[in-house]
Amino acid sequence: SEIAVEEGMNTANVELRLTQGALLEGMVTDFAGEPIEGARVVAIDTSDGLRKISKSSDLTGRFVFDNLGRYPVDIAVEKNGFADVRLFEVPVNSQQITIQLEALGGLRGTVLQEDGTPLRAFSVSPRIYEGDRELTKVPARTFQSEDGFFQFDGLEPGLYNVIIGAPGFAQATIESVSVQSNQWADLQTVRLGQGGRVLGQVIDANTNEPVAGAKVTVVGGSRNFLASTIQTRGGGRKGQMMTGPDGFFEFIGLSVPEVDLKVEHRAFITEVVDNVLSGTADLVVAIGTGGIIEGRVVDDRGDFVAGVQVLLSGGSKGTDSRTQTDRKGFFVFPGLPTGSYTVRVTNFGTASKKIPLSDAPTFTVDLRAGTTEFIEFEL
């Protein structure tokens, strides 16, 4: 209730009644039942607005909240070296609660170069499995050590993939490392080699002859390479090169243990080679002869129409494609396997007229590998 106070008037015999706050008490322990001192316990009370009240556990692990509202509260508990705990809808004025914290674990090991020399600066990134996902819950850390030794603490128990890398070296991945509560997981010695290398040759699947001019691409591009990498065979941008007369290609300076490669050539069917290990020096990629569908788009006066979208569908799975006419109205779909294809203009128009999509001309092309079919669209 409100008390009115006016000038020159004394208000006496005001009685204030204090309501005793609700009580919540408990104990913080580890999984062995030993009390944990200094844990931060936060009660989130929504009885009257939002209040966050913080306490610390004492020498015996105990804590007491004695000024809470009448509704259940949420409890958050934190302590260095232990996994955080969150409890929801904890009743007040009830029996004492016990909150158990799980001690965190850690990783340790030694990182060396291939010749046994300690790496003095490197990074370690642990990624925990949760279900079928791999998550980064703790940021990577950089270590500097004269003997290459490191200790990575503060990890919640679980199964991890551990990635170790250093500038100028190919990264190493240690899979399925089990981190236990209050224990060190020993990785022993990890050796990092100079940037990885893949050497291979592209050949014709029918004749076994080398294929020159094939474009070989590392799927994912430059993120798979060391920052200082310089290409050797084939030139081009990092992560992509053309085979020479002998059909060979080479990628150096890989920073990952394995890569996927995509091989393309105008006259051959595109091939993707998965999971090529860094260090492979005898890879042979055989590509089959493909067919070509090409053509041009002209208007009713016979003039070329540039910038028209052309859609290819049909054939085998994965051959659907879209391309655009060049400045002379030409388009091409190379490297196609034998099959029946549908080619149509998907959107077009000229300055003088616009043609509805429903009126777009469509061609059906029966293509055999090793042949070229030419079609012409007239708008």
Secondary structure, DSSP 8 states (H G I E B T S, - for coil): ------TT-------------EEEEEEEEETTS-B-TT-EEEEEE-TTS-EEEEEE--TTSEEEEEEE-SS-EEEEEE-TTB--EEEEEE-SSS--EEEEE-B-EEEEEEEEETTS-B-SEEEEEEEEEETTEEE--S--EEEE-TT-EEEEEEE-SEEEEEEEE-TTB--EEEEEEEE-TT-EEEEEEEEE-BSEEEEEEEEETTT--B-TT-EEEETTGGGGB-TT----TT-SSTTEEE--TT-EEEEEEE-SSEEEEEEEETTEEEEEEEEEETT---EEEEE-B-EEEEEEEE-TTS-B--S-EEEEEESSTT--EEEE--TTSEEEEEEE-SEEEEEEEEE-B-SS-B--GGG--EEEEEE-TT-EEEEEEE-
